[in-house]
Structure formats: structure tokens, C-alpha cells
Amino acid sequence: MSPMTPARVTGTPGRTRVLVVGGGITGMAAAHRLRARLGPDAEIIVAEQSARLGGKIHTVDFAGRPVETGAESLLAARPEAVDLAREVGLGDALVYPSALKPALSIGGELVDFPAGHMMGIPGDPADVAAVADAKERPDDGRPILEPGADMSVGALVRSRLGDEVLDRLVAPMLGGVYAGDVDRLSVRAVMPQLAAALERHARLTEAVAEIKRPAPASGDDAPQAGAPRGKPVFATVDGGLNRLVTATSAAARAEIRLGMTVRELRQTPYGWEVIAGPVPDPIKITADAVLLAVPAKPAAQLLRDVEPQTAAALSGVAYASVALAAFAFDQIELPERSGFLTPASEGKTVKAATFASQKWPHLGRRRQIVRVSMGRLGEEALLQYDDATLAKTALRELGEHLGHRLPEPVEQRIDRWGGSLPQYSPGHPARIAAAREALAFHRGIAIAGAAVDGVGIAACVASGRKAADEIADRLAR
């Protein structure tokens, strides 16, 4: 056989075959749902370009403890990731943070981050008066957003509550999640619940107050074993989030192909032909359906000849890069807080820090572990510095935020996540909806992941499951 003739990998006659492209948590959640929907006889293949599963979930042994080098926790305030953990046998391994609160670093001092807000937007201006002037501007009595309309978070907050609330509260919060520019982030994409409330309210604080209002108690609000009183917002897995990836993979019983790059999709009258593997020795895989759970750029390239409208929508999604530094100390003086955020206006490279050993009691305090986040949209050059320079910068600035020079760490590491955080510009949800509508004309293909449905483990799990349901429903029809 010529080296340029793809080796063919065909499915077993009479058995459904689905190819999941991408082995991050989105792809693994999708494979798990496909197994549940399609049954034990279905052939599910997961093609992952890198040498490991998990994507931005990566747990390593650091100073004798399992420490996350990427995503730190899952959002327990929404059900999808917690439900998945329980389904794959990790319900008893879910652990929750301490009651310590985060701080805000302003002018070299750590001050309490105000309560009663939604991503830094207060429900009552008095709640944030200690750190920002939040006098609400006059309104015209009409709802802030018309149905379907969108705007940037920066334009919304600046016009309603002023620059200080935006710069000191909202931007640091969103900077920690998206590493993005608040003037380029869509309200509907990053705060869909708030966007819906803005269609009913003329005042921003009233919309936030409606969302923050406690919901009526129900059976679903009963405390879970090991959970703190009240409904926890975040959780993680004792032993590391890698356990969630591994357990989901095992439950999905999929054929995992690591180091496999998918290069081309071709639709046929019977399903899909996929060209994968190295260019000199390609492999042709036939499948009844394909689920793309990869970042926007590779997804757009694969769909360019399949559905140009979907490809164009995906190619417009920009990405920000971040670097994370982890330090372990034998002796260090830390305030009794979970960590801190700092506004970009402070002029620091370090934008946030987590006092991991204090935030997560299961890690213990035999050694103090601190994680530091650096980098915002447009600061990609930061990642070009060598590890020693990044670590030195992070350690020096961490000391400046804490108000004293820090001792030498007993262990340190740097992790770079280039192009890791998608940026949702205004109109993103509408563009993705149109992209999916166009893709629906092609049988047996779906898109999922952070590029389209939001960052965070819970959002990615939900996205992967939804795409898997779409695939299963279409195959059934």
C-alpha cells in the first residue's frame, strides 16, 4: 500500500459507530452519554491529539499532594459536573472549600471582597461602598435589554454603575474566569441568567437582586454528605480532578486513541469518512456520526468544507492565554483567606492567587500551597518568558500583595496554557445558534465545548451531554 493511501478502519456491520474528536472533559462526558444512549454494542471512539485525556484538567503530584495545574474546581451550584461525578462513582470523593473568603488587593492592601454580588455586580450599591463608588445612574424606565439583544459587560456596568465597580470588582472577577477584556465579553454569553433578568428590569441592581434572591427550599436542596451547610458553590475531587476524567473514561467504555490528530471530515451518503493520524501515514475512519469537542480553530478547519457558516462562526472566537505558578512553602505567613483578586489598574502581572491549602481543607496544611495566575487577553508575550523568570515575577509580586517578602519555596512549577480561554464577544450566543442550525442540515454531526457553550467543567459537561443527545436522537431517526 502506498504511504499516502489511508489505511481504512471500518465499523462492525450492524453496529453504530460514533467518533468523538477531543478527549477533554467535554469529549469524555459526551462519550459517557453516548454509551448510555446507544447501548453496550455501539462503537465509540475518542480521538485525542495529545498524549493524555483531560484537556485543561491536569492533576500532578506537587509537594506530596495532588495539585491542579489547570482547572482547579467544578461549579457545584449547577448540577451537571456533580451529577457526572456521582454517576461514575465519585460522589463520596467530592470535597468542598473552607468557609474562608477571598480578598481584593488594592493599593498594596488586602480588603474583603464584598458579598451580595453577581460576578462583581452588586444587588445593592451599599454592599460594595467600602471599595467602589456604586451610585446607580438614572434610568428611563425601560428594560435594559430587548429580547435577543446583547452588549458587552463593560458597556453595561460602566453605563449603570460607573468605572470603579467595573475596574475594581467586575473586571477582576471576569479576569479570573476568562482572562478577558470586559469591553469585549458578551453579557448573554458570560451571564445568561442576568441577561434574561435585564429583559425585565430597568435597573441593573434590581436584576442582580432578583437573581440573588434565595429560591424556595426543595428536596434538591438537602445537604449532601460532606458538604458544608447551605448549597456549596464549588467542589473538587479528593485525589484530584484527573480522577473524574479517568472514571468517566472507564464508564464510557470507549476506544481511546491518544496522539491521533483528526485532519479532515468528508460526508458520505452513509455517514462520515474521517482522515486522521500522521500526514505520511494517514488513517481513514468511517463513522455514522461525529462529535467535535475541540477548540474553535481546529473545529472551524474541520468544518470548512462541510458547513462554511458554522466554520465562520467558530473561526471568529478569540482566545486568551494564561500562565499558572504553584509554590509550596514549609513556613509562610498567609492571611486567613482563600486567596485574592487584583484589578488590572494595579499594574501587576499577578492577577489572582489561591491559598490552596487554606481553601481546600482536604489538602492539609503540612505545607502551604499557593497557586498564582498571570496573564490577560493581549498579554500573550508573557508566556514567552522562561520558567525561572515567571516564577521570580510571581513570587516577588505575591509578596507585594501580601505586604512582606516571602521565603524561598521548597518546590515550584510553571504551567502555560496558550490560547486556552475562549472570548465571547457580544452576539456570540446568536452566532452559535445560527451555526448549529446550519449544521443540523448535515446528519450525524454536532459541536460542543468551551468554544461554544461556556468555560468551566460544569458548562463543558453540559455541552458534551447535549451534543451527545443530539447525535443519539438523529441516529434514532
N, C-alpha and C positions, 0 to 999 in steps of 0.2 A: 504494500500500500504506500502511495506517495505520502511524504510527511505533511503535505498541505491538504490531504484529504481527511476530513474529520472522521475519527472513529465514532461509530453510531452506538448510542446507548438507548435502547428501546424498552418500553414497559412490558410487563407481563400481560398477555392477551386477557381481556375481560376485567382487568384491574385498573382503577382510576389512578393516575399519576399526577401529582402537583409538584412543581418546583418553586421553592421559596428562595428568593435571591436576597441574601443578607442574614447573618447569624447573630445580630444584636438581639436585645430583649424583644423588639418588635417582631422580628422573624421567628424567634423561638415561641413567643406567645401565639403567633399565627399558626405555627406548626402544631402546637398543642391543641388549639381549637379545631384545626383541620382533622386531626386524629379523632377528636370527639364527634365531629360532624360526619366524617366519611367512613368511619369504622375501621376495624383492625386490618382489613385486606388492602386498604389504599396504600399506594406507594408515595411517600412524602420525602422529598429530597431537599436538604438545606445546603445551598452553595454559599460559602463564606470565603471572601478573598484573602483574609488574614489567616494567621496560624492558630487563632483561638476564637471561641464563641464569646459573646457578651457585649461587643461594641464598646460603649462608654462605661460599661460596668467592668471593673477590673480590681479585684482584691489581691493584695500582696501581703507577705509576711514582713512586717516592719517593726523593729524593736520588740520582737517576740509576740506581736499582736496582729490580727488580721485588719489591715487598714485599706480603705478605699483610695485608689489613685484617680478615680473619675467620679461618677455619680456617687454621692455619699449616702443618700437615703431615698425612700419612696414616700410619696404623698399618701398618708393613710386617711386623709379627710375625704378622699374619693375611693370607691371600693375596688377598682379593677386589679391593682397590684396586690393588695391584701388578699383578695379572693383567689388570685392565681397562686400565691404562696400557700394558702390553705389547701387548694386543690392538689398541689404537688407534694403535700406532706410537710410543709414548713410552718404550719400555723403555730406550733408551740415554740418555734425558733424566732418568732417576731419579737423584737425588743423596741423599747420606746425611749425617747430622750428624757433627761432630767428636767426638773422644773426651772432650771436656770434660764434667764432671759438674755437676749442679745443686747449689745450696746451699739451706739453710734459714735464714731471717732470724729470729733470736730475740734480743730484748733489744738491738737495735742492732748485732748481730754476725752475720756470715755464717759458718755452720758447715756441714761436709759433710753432705749428705743421706745417711742410711745406705743401704747396699746390702743385698741379700738380703731384700727385702720385696715384697709384692704390694699395690699401691696404698697403701703406708704400713704395712701389717700385716706384722710380721716373721715369718720362719720360725724364728728363734732370738732370744729376748729379748736375748741378749748383743749382737746386731748393732746394736741401737738404744740400748744403755745410755748412750751418750755424750749423748743428747739427751732421753731419756724413760725413766722407771721402768716396765719392762715385765714385772713379775713375774706369771706366769700364775696365775690363780685355780684352786682345786681344782675337779675335775670329778667327775661321778657315773658315769663310765664309759660313758654312752650317747652315741650320735651327737648332735651339736649340733642338726642339723635333721632332722626327719622328712621322708620323701619328699613333695614338693609344698608343704611348709610354707615360710613366708617370715618375715623380720623386717627391721628397719632395720639399716643398717650401724652406726649409733651404738649401738644396744642390744647388738649382737653384740660390738663391740670394747670398749665400756665394761665390760660384764659379765665379759669374759675377760681383758683386758689392762690395763684402767684408763683413767682420764681423760687422762693425759699422752700416751699413744700415740695416742688418738683426736684430741686437740686439736692436738698438735704435728706429727703425721705423716699420719694418715689424712684428717682434715678439710682440710688444705691441698692434698693430692693431689686429692681429690674436688672441692674448691672450684675448682681449676684446670680440671677437666674439665667439671663440671656447674654450677658456681656455686651449689651446693645446700646444703641442711641435712642433715647426716649422719643426724640422727634422723628424717628423712623420706624417705630414699633406700633402696630395696629392695636387699637383698643379691642376690637372684636376678636382678634386672634389671641392676645395675651390675657384678656379679662372678659371672656364671653358673657359671664354672669352679670358683670357690671354693664356691659353694652346693652343687654336686654333691659336692665333696670333704667338705663338712660333714655329708653324709649317711653318711659312712664313718668319721668321726673324732670323738672326744670332746674333743680339744684343738684350739684354733684354730691354734696354731703348727704342729701336725702336718699339718693340712690345707694350710696355706700351703707347708710344706716339701715336701709331695708334689707340689704344682703347680710349685714352683721347681726340682725335681729335673730335671737335664738329660735330654732324651729321647734314645733311641738314634739315632746318626747314620744318615742315609739319603741317597739320591741327591738328594732335595729340599733337603738342607742344603748342597749345593755352593755356594761363594761366587758371587754374580752379579758381572758386570763393574761395576767402580766401587764395589762395596760393601765396607765395612770387614771385617776378619777377624771371624768369628763372625756370627751372624744378627742383622742390624740390627733395632731395634725400630721406628724411624720412618724416613720418607723424604719427599722432596718432589720437585717437578719443576723442573729448571733452566729459568728463564724465568717461573716462576710456575704455581700450581695452575690458573689460568684456562686454561692450555693443555690440561689434562685435560678440562675441560668442553667446550672448543671441538672437540678431537679426537673426543671421544665423540659430540658432536652431529653432526659430519660423517660419522662411521662409521655412525650410526643412520639417516641419510638420512630424517629425519622432517620433517614440515611444522611449522615453529616459528611460533607465534603469540604474540608479545610484547604486553604490555599488554592481555591478554584475561583477564577475570575470569569464572570459571565460577560461576553463581549457583544452578542448580537441576538436579537429576537426576530423570528420570522413566523408570521401567522400562516397556517395551512388550513385546508378545508376540514381537517380532523383535529386541530388543536394548535400546538406550537412546536417549532423547532428552535432550539437554543444552541448557540455556538459558545463554547466555554473552554477553559483551560489555556495553556500557553499558545502563543501565536504559531510557533513552529510545529506544534503537535496538538491541534485542536480536537475537541470532543463535541459531537453533535448529540444533544439530548432531546428526545421527544417527550412532550407532556400534554396532558389535557388542559392544564391551566398553569398560569404563572402569577406569583405574588411578589411584587417588588417592595422590599423593605430595606432600601438603601438610601443614602443621602441624595439630595436633589440633583446634583450634577450627573452622577452615573445613571440615575433613573431617567433623566432627560435624554442622555445619549442613547440608552436602550430603546426609548420610545420615539426617537426622532423620525424613524421611517414607519412606525406603527400608527402613531397618532400625534401629528405635529402640534396640535393645540395643547395637548397635555404636556408635551415636551417643552413648549414655550413657557407655560405657566411654571413648571418646575425650574427651568433654567434661570428664571428671574429671582429665585430665592438666594439671598446672600448669606454668608456665614461669617461668624466671628471666631477668633482663636483665643485660647487661654493657656496659661501655664500654672501648674499647681506645685507648691513646695510643701514637703512634710518634714517636720523636725521632731525628734524625740529628745527629751531632757530628763536628766536624773533629778535635778533640783532647779525649779524655776518659780518665780513669784507671778502668779496669774490672778486676776480678779475673779470673783465668783460669778462668772457669766459664761454663757455658751459660746461667745465669740463676739465679733463686731463687724460692722459695715462702715465704709467711709465714702463720702461724696467725692466725685471726680474733681470738684473745685478745690479739694485739699491738695491736689497736685502730687499725689502719691502713686507709685506703681502698684503697691498692695491695695486692693480694693475691698478685701474681706479676709477674715480669719476665723477658723473654728477651733475652739479649745476642745478637741475631740474627746480627751479623757474625762473632761468635766461634762460635756454634753451627753456622752453615751456611757452610762454607769457600767455597762457590761464589759467595757474595755479595761476597767480598773485604773487605779492611779499610781501603780508601782512606778511607772514612768509617765510623764506628761507628754502627750502627743498633740501637736498643733499643726493644722493644715492652713496654708496661706494661698489665696487665689490672686492671680495677677493677669491683667490684660483685658482690654475692652475693644469694641469694634474700631478698626483703624489702627490698632497698635500691634499689628502682626510682626513688625520688626523685633518686638520684644522676644519672640520665640527664637530668634537667631543668636541670642547670647548663649554662651556656653553654660553648663550646669553650675560651675563654680560662681560665675558672675550673678546668675539668677538667685542662687541660694544666698550669696552675700547680701544682695539687694533686699531680698525678702527678710532676712534676719535683722538687718540694720533698721529697715522701716518698721518691722514688727516692734522692735524696741522703742522707736519713736512714738508709735501709737500707745504703747503701754507706759511710757514715761520713764523707762530705765533701760540700761544696757543689758542685753541678755547673755547668759553664759553660752559657751560653746555646746552645741548639741552633741549627743553621743551617737546619733545617726541622722542622716538626712537623705532626701531624694528629690529629684525634679521630674515631673511628668508634663509633657507638652501635648496639647490637644488642638492641633491645627485644623481650622475650618470645621469646628465641632458643634457650634451652636447656631442654628438657623435663625434668621432675622425676618420677622413677618411684617412687611410694610403694609400700610393701610390698603384695604381691599383684598388682602390675602385670602380670607375665607371664601369670598365670592369667586375669586380666580380658581381656587382649588375645587370648588363645587362645579364650576363650568368644565374644568379639566376632567373631573370624574364623570360628568355627564357625557363628554365626548368619548371617553374611554369605554363607557358602557355599551357602545355600539360594537365593541370587539368582545367576542365571547371568551370568558375564562381568563381575564386579566384584571389585576387590581393593584393599587398603590397604597402604601402605609408608611408610618413612621414619623419621626420628629419633623421632617421636611414639610409635612402636610398638616399634621394634627396636633402639634404642640410638644414642647420639651418635657422631660421628666419621665420616670419609669411608668407611673400610672397612665399617663397620656399615651405612651408608646404601647403599653399592653392593650389599652382600649382600641387603639388604632389597628394593631395587628389582628385582634379578635374580630373587629368589624370587617376588615378586608377578607379574613378567612370565611366569615359568614356569607359575604357577597359571592365568593368563589363557590362555596358549597351550594348556595341557592341556585346559581347559574348552572352548575353541573347537574343539579337535580332536575332543572327544567329542560 
